[in-house]
Amino acid sequence: MRFLRDLSRLRISMPLLLSVALTLGCATIATANNDGGGDGGNDGGDINFGPPIAGVDVDPSGVLKMRVVDPRLARARLVQALRAAKIEDVMQRSELRKVSLNRLEEVIAERAEADLPLGDDILAVAGLTSVEYVFFYPDTKDIVIAGPAEGFVADPTDRFVGIHTGRPTLLLEDVATALRAFPPSAPPTRVISVSIDPTPEGLARMQKFLRAVGGQANPGDTMRLVHGLKQNLGLQTVTIEGIPAATHFARVLVEADYRMKLIGIGLEQLPVPVRSYVSRTNPQTVAANAMERWYFQPNYDGVSVSEDNLAMRINERGVELVGEGERVMGNGKRVAAGRTNRASQAFTKEFTDKYPLIASRVRVYAELQQLIDLAIAAAYIQEQDFYSQAKWTMPVLGNESELPVETYTAPEQVETAVNAIWRGNTLMTPLGGGVNVQPRLALNSDHLSVDTKGENDEIKNIAGPKNLQPGQWWWD
């Protein structure tokens, strides 16, 4: 399945150079500062939360808007977390922390039975910052995910980040969402996707507006043009498939999509040098009704499994930004154009090449990478039928009434943001974005490799659940 969506660029002749870059989407507009992502080398808790940090709100009607919060709260929380790291085991750094999913569920059920809240250690999944391995232990029936971990703190948007690297931790609600997409005794989810689209009516109105403006605009008309583009295009539609729209998982996909568009059209500057799409474009080489669609997808290569399939490793965490060309008809209908222009190709390639560095500095892209890994891990657990081998039906993690994860207002529409830049006598309006994750593709034979050297098995055996205390669900 696809999800992506459109980057449209419409040109009209003008006596002066006007470039109006228009983006669709929802979520955070970040400052040029690090917004909660770390550089991987911070060992003193000196996380730059960025002044200010932008967050996402959804109003009761489902329209996404930006919010800004004070980073001083984050710094106070960080001081407390650093103190806790000196005495609490879960706050220690670990190269490979193991979490038994079925033991974790038992602890959650016990706390619910006792009417006790879930602790931050549970909500932050013991501080795991990524999923590198999936193990199954037939003797103890444990289904285990494993990866690096560290102490954690809630940032100003109440999302947990590592106190050393600033990278986001896994969230219990995201783990549950991924597992529910690939549950016991049910068909797998084929695709997890988000798209943010203008309506055909909005595109048609926008084209009519641009034709009416024609060659009559001048620099003094910039704000009128910006207002006219926003008004005529109207609210954009958010479509989410494969997971519930009211989850944190879905919100991350939407935010990553939207902010990628902002970067492409020059409305957000990354803390990593990436040249925007609009800065690369020669307006004279672009058809008047051309659109470019950009969307994220995983690099599905890099998964290896043991010969007995009881151990799986995600060796690579590549995320690709790809593009496709479209044309917009007079009635607002979009049709395939058959090729992507050079400026779009160059932008998507640079973004892809620098994605690991971007993810280390900007939290939402680390979260996107993390969620892709979670989805692949969940798909592998289901494909290997570890559920039945463990005799685990996931009664809590798989049950919304037992563990609610659909706790957000589902994004249904987003406001249009417009950026005006003068260049030549051309009016350009780029729109677009999307995310398309098909986790089971990573498990196809053309992407999967078999670990004939037994390295995954060796790590699995060392990492086993031995001598655990009652109620213990994670270990180093």
C-alpha positions in Angstrom: 0.0 0.0 0.0 1.2 3.5 -0.5 1.0 6.5 1.5 2.8 9.5 0.7 1.3 12.5 -0.6 1.7 15.3 -2.7 4.1 18.0 -3.2 2.4 20.3 -5.7 4.1 23.1 -7.4 2.0 25.5 -9.6 3.5 28.2 -11.6 2.0 31.4 -12.9 3.6 34.2 -14.8 4.2 37.4 -12.8 6.1 40.7 -13.5 8.2 40.1 -10.4 9.7 37.0 -8.9 7.4 35.4 -6.4 7.7 31.9 -4.9 5.0 30.8 -2.5 5.8 27.5 -1.0 2.7 25.9 0.5 2.8 22.9 2.8 0.1 20.5 4.1 0.3 18.6 7.3 0.2 18.6 11.1 2.5 18.6 14.0 5.5 20.3 15.3 7.5 23.2 13.9 10.9 22.8 15.5 13.5 25.4 16.1 17.0 25.0 14.7 17.9 23.7 18.1 18.0 20.0 19.1 14.4 19.2 20.1 15.1 16.3 22.4 17.3 14.2 20.2 20.8 13.6 21.4 24.1 13.4 19.6 25.0 10.1 21.2 28.0 11.5 23.0 26.4 13.3 25.9 27.3 11.6 29.2 26.6 14.3 31.6 22.9 14.9 31.1 23.4 18.1 29.1 20.4 17.6 26.9 19.6 20.6 24.8 15.8 20.6 24.9 15.7 23.7 22.7 14.2 27.1 23.6 11.3 26.7 22.9 10.1 23.2 22.1 7.1 22.9 19.8 4.5 20.3 20.5 1.3 19.1 18.9 -2.3 19.6 20.0 -5.5 18.4 18.4 -8.6 20.4 19.1 -11.9 18.7 19.8 -12.9 18.9 16.1 -9.7 16.9 15.2 -7.7 19.8 13.7 -4.0 19.7 14.5 -2.3 22.8 15.7 1.2 23.7 17.1 1.9 24.5 20.7 5.1 25.7 22.4 6.2 24.8 25.9 8.8 26.1 28.3 12.0 24.0 28.4 12.8 25.0 32.0 10.5 22.2 33.2 12.6 19.7 31.2 15.8 20.8 32.9 14.2 20.5 36.4 13.1 17.0 35.5 16.5 16.1 34.1 18.2 17.0 37.4 15.9 14.7 39.3 16.4 11.9 36.8 20.2 12.2 37.1 19.9 11.8 40.8 17.8 8.7 40.4 20.3 7.2 37.9 22.8 6.9 40.8 20.6 4.6 42.8 18.0 2.9 40.6 19.0 -0.1 38.5 16.5 0.7 35.7 18.2 4.1 35.3 21.6 2.6 34.5 23.0 2.4 31.0 23.0 -1.0 29.3 24.3 -2.1 25.9 21.7 -4.8 25.7 18.7 -4.8 28.0 16.1 -7.6 27.7 12.4 -7.2 28.2 10.1 -10.3 28.4 6.8 -9.2 26.9 4.7 -11.8 28.6 6.3 -11.2 32.0 5.8 -7.5 31.5 2.1 -8.2 30.8 1.8 -10.1 34.1 3.2 -7.2 36.0 0.8 -4.8 34.3 -2.1 -7.1 35.2 -1.1 -7.4 38.8 -0.9 -3.6 39.2 -4.3 -3.2 37.5 -5.8 -5.9 39.9 -4.3 -3.9 42.9 -5.6 -0.7 41.4 -2.1 0.7 41.2 -0.8 3.1 38.5 1.9 1.9 36.1 5.4 3.2 37.0 7.6 5.2 34.6 9.8 2.1 34.3 6.9 0.3 32.7 5.6 3.2 30.7 9.2 3.7 29.3 9.8 0.0 28.8 12.8 -0.1 31.1 14.5 2.7 29.2 15.0 0.8 25.9 15.9 3.2 23.2 15.6 0.8 20.3 14.7 -2.8 19.4 17.7 -4.7 18.0 16.7 -8.3 18.8 13.7 -10.6 19.2 14.3 -13.8 21.1 12.0 -16.8 21.9 13.0 -19.2 24.7 11.1 -22.5 24.4 12.0 -23.6 27.9 10.6 -20.6 29.8 8.1 -19.5 27.1 9.5 -15.9 27.1 9.1 -13.7 24.1 11.8 -11.1 24.5 12.8 -7.8 22.8 16.2 -6.4 23.5 18.3 -3.4 22.7 20.3 -0.5 24.3 18.8 1.2 27.3 19.6 4.1 29.6 18.0 6.2 32.3 15.1 8.4 31.1 13.2 11.6 31.8 10.0 13.1 30.6 10.6 16.1 28.3 8.2 19.1 28.2 5.8 17.2 25.9 5.8 14.4 28.4 7.6 12.0 26.1 10.5 10.0 27.7 14.0 10.6 26.4 17.3 9.1 27.5 19.2 11.2 30.1 22.6 10.6 28.4 21.8 10.6 24.6 18.5 12.4 24.5 17.1 9.7 22.3 13.5 8.7 22.9 12.7 5.6 24.8 10.2 3.0 23.7 6.8 3.6 25.1 4.5 0.9 26.4 1.6 2.3 24.4 3.7 2.0 21.1 4.7 -1.6 21.9 1.0 -2.5 22.5 0.0 -0.7 19.3 2.6 -2.6 17.2 1.7 -6.0 18.8 -2.0 -5.3 18.1 -1.2 -4.8 14.5 0.2 -8.3 14.4 -1.8 -10.1 17.1 -2.2 -13.8 18.0 -4.7 -15.7 15.8 -5.5 -12.9 13.5 -4.5 -11.8 10.0 -1.4 -9.5 9.9 -1.6 -5.9 9.1 -0.4 -5.4 5.5 0.6 -1.7 5.8 0.9 1.0 8.4 0.5 4.3 6.8 -0.4 8.0 7.0 -1.1 10.5 4.3 -2.0 14.2 4.4 -3.9 15.2 1.3 -5.6 18.3 -0.1 -9.1 17.6 -1.2 -9.8 17.6 -5.0 -12.1 20.6 -4.4 -9.4 22.5 -2.6 -6.9 21.9 -5.4 -9.4 23.0 -8.0 -10.2 26.1 -6.0 -6.5 26.8 -5.6 -5.8 26.5 -9.4 -8.8 28.7 -10.2 -7.4 31.3 -7.7 -3.9 31.1 -9.3 -5.4 31.6 -12.8 -7.3 34.6 -11.6 -4.2 36.2 -10.1 -2.4 35.7 -13.4 0.2 38.3 -14.1 -1.4 41.0 -12.0 0.5 40.3 -8.7 3.3 42.5 -7.3 5.4 42.4 -4.1 2.8 44.2 -2.2 0.3 41.4 -2.9 2.4 38.7 -1.1 0.2 38.5 2.0 -3.0 38.6 -0.1 -1.6 35.6 -2.1 -0.7 33.7 1.0 -4.1 34.3 2.5 -5.8 33.3 -0.8 -3.8 30.1 -1.1 -4.7 29.1 2.5 -8.3 30.0 2.1 -8.9 28.3 -1.2 -7.0 25.1 -0.5 -8.7 24.9 2.9 -8.1 22.2 5.5 -6.3 19.0 4.5 -7.4 15.5 5.2 -5.4 13.1 7.4 -5.8 9.4 6.5 -4.3 6.7 8.8 -4.3 3.0 8.1 -3.2 -0.1 9.9 -3.2 1.4 13.4 -5.8 3.3 15.4 -5.7 7.0 14.6 -6.0 8.0 18.3 -2.7 6.5 19.3 0.7 8.0 20.0 2.1 5.7 17.2 -0.1 7.4 14.7 0.7 10.9 15.9 4.5 10.3 15.4 3.9 9.2 11.8 1.8 12.4 11.2 4.4 14.7 12.8 7.3 13.1 10.9 5.4 13.5 7.6 4.5 17.1 8.2 7.9 18.3 9.4 9.6 16.6 6.4 7.4 18.8 4.2 8.4 21.9 6.2 12.0 21.1 5.7 11.6 20.5 2.0 10.0 23.8 1.3 12.2 25.8 3.6 9.9 26.4 6.6 12.0 24.3 9.1 15.7 24.3 9.3 17.3 21.1 10.6 20.3 21.1 13.0 21.9 19.0 10.3 22.7 20.7 6.9 20.1 19.6 4.4 19.4 21.7 1.4 15.7 22.3 0.9 13.8 21.3 -2.2 12.8 24.8 -3.1 16.4 26.1 -2.9 17.4 23.5 -5.5 14.6 24.2 -8.0 14.7 26.1 -11.2 11.0 27.2 -11.6 11.4 27.5 -15.3 12.0 23.8 -15.7 8.8 22.7 -13.8 5.5 22.2 -15.5 2.8 24.6 -14.3 0.6 21.8 -12.9 3.5 19.6 -11.6 3.4 18.0 -8.2 6.0 16.0 -6.3 4.9 13.4 -3.7 7.4 12.6 -1.0 7.0 9.7 1.5 9.0 7.8 4.0 9.5 4.1 3.8 11.8 1.7 5.6 15.0 0.3 4.1 13.8 -3.3 4.4 17.3 -4.9 4.1 19.3 -5.7 7.1 17.3 -8.3 9.1 19.0 -11.5 10.0 17.6 -14.6 11.7 19.2 -17.7 13.4 18.9 -21.0 11.6 16.2 -22.2 14.1 14.3 -18.8 13.7 14.3 -18.3 17.5 16.5 -15.2 17.3 16.1 -12.2 14.9 18.3 -9.2 14.7 17.6 -5.8 13.0 21.0 -4.9 11.7 20.1 -1.7 9.9 17.7 1.0 10.7 17.6 2.8 7.4 14.7 5.1 6.6 14.3 6.2 3.0 12.6 9.4 1.7 11.4 8.7 -1.8 9.4 10.8 -4.3 7.0 10.4 -7.2 5.8 13.0 -9.8 2.2 13.9 -10.4 0.1 16.4 -12.4 -2.9 18.3 -11.1 -5.8 18.6 -13.5 -8.1 21.6 -13.6 -10.8 19.7 -11.6 -8.2 19.0 -8.8 -7.7 15.4 -9.8 -4.1 14.1 -9.5 -2.5 11.8 -12.1 0.9 10.1 -12.2 3.5 12.1 -14.1 5.9 9.2 -14.6 9.1 10.7 -13.2 10.5 12.9 -10.4 12.4 16.0 -11.2 16.1 16.4 -10.3 15.5 18.9 -7.5 13.2 16.4 -5.8 15.6 13.5 -6.4 18.5 15.4 -4.9 16.5 16.5 -1.8 15.2 13.0 -1.1 18.6 11.5 -1.6 20.3 13.9 0.8 17.6 13.4 3.4 18.0 9.6 3.1 21.8 9.7 3.3 21.7 11.9 6.4 18.7 10.2 8.1 20.8 8.5 10.8 22.4 11.9 11.7 19.0 13.7 11.5 17.5 11.1 13.8 20.3 11.6 16.4 19.4 15.3 16.6 15.6 15.5 16.0 13.5 13.3 18.2 10.5 12.7 15.9 12.8 11.0 13.3 14.4 8.8 15.9 10.8 7.9 17.0 9.8 7.1 13.4 12.9 4.8 13.1 12.0 3.2 16.4 8.4 2.5 15.5 9.5 0.9 12.2 11.7 -1.4 14.2 8.9 -2.2 16.6 6.5 -3.0 13.7 9.1 -5.4 12.1 9.7 -7.1 15.5 5.9 -7.5 16.0 5.5 -8.9 12.5 8.3 -11.4 13.2 6.7 -12.5 16.5 3.4 -13.2 14.7 5.0 -14.8 11.6 6.9 -17.3 13.7 3.8 -17.9 15.9 5.7 -17.3 19.1 2.3 -16.5 20.6 1.0 -20.1 20.4 4.4 -21.6 21.3 4.4 -19.4 24.5 0.7 -20.2 25.0 0.2 -16.4 25.3 -3.0 -14.8 24.0 -1.9 -11.2 25.0 -5.0 -10.6 27.2 -3.8 -7.3 28.5 -1.4 -5.8 26.0 -3.8 -6.7 23.2 -7.0 -5.4 24.9 -7.9 -1.7 24.8 -10.2 -2.0 27.8 -7.4 -3.5 29.9 -4.6 -1.2 28.6 -5.9 1.9 26.8 -3.6 3.3 24.1 -6.2 5.1 22.0 -6.1 8.1 24.3 -5.4 10.9 21.9 -7.8 13.0 19.8 -7.5 11.5 16.4 -6.1 13.9 13.8 -8.6 14.3 11.0 -7.7 17.6 9.4 -4.8 19.9 9.4 -4.5 23.6 8.7 -2.5 24.8 5.6 0.8 26.6 6.3 2.2 28.9 3.7 5.6 30.3 3.2 6.3 33.2 0.8 9.6 33.6 -1.0 10.4 35.8 -3.9 12.2 34.2 -6.8 11.9 35.2 -10.5 8.5 35.5 -12.0 7.2 32.2 -10.9 4.7 31.2 -8.2 5.5 27.7 -6.8 3.3 25.8 -4.3 4.9 22.6 -3.1 2.7 20.3 -1.1 3.1 16.8 0.2 4.4 14.0 2.3 3.6 10.6 3.8 4.8 7.5 5.5 4.4 3.9 4.3 5.5 0.9 6.4 5.0 -2.6 5.3 6.9 -4.6 8.0 6.4 -8.0 6.5 8.5 -7.0 3.5 11.6 -7.0 5.8 10.9 -10.7 6.4 10.8 -11.7 2.7 13.5 -14.0 1.5 15.0 -11.3 -0.8 15.5 -9.0 2.3 16.2 -11.6 5.0 19.6 -13.2 5.7 20.3 -16.3 7.7 22.9 -16.0 10.5 24.9 -19.1 9.6 27.7 -18.1 12.0 25.4 -18.4 15.0 26.0 -14.9 16.3 22.3 -14.3 17.0 22.1 -17.7 18.8 25.1 -16.9 20.9 23.7 -13.5 22.0 20.3 -15.2 22.7 21.8 -17.8 24.9 23.8 -15.2 26.9 20.8 -13.0 27.2 18.4 -15.7 28.6 16.0 -15.2 31.5 18.0 -17.0 34.2 17.6 -16.6 37.9 14.9 -13.9 37.6 13.2 -12.8 40.8 9.4 -13.0 41.1 7.8 -10.1 39.1 11.1 -9.3 37.3 10.4 -8.6 33.6 13.6 -7.0 32.4 17.3 -7.7 32.9 20.8 -6.8 31.7 
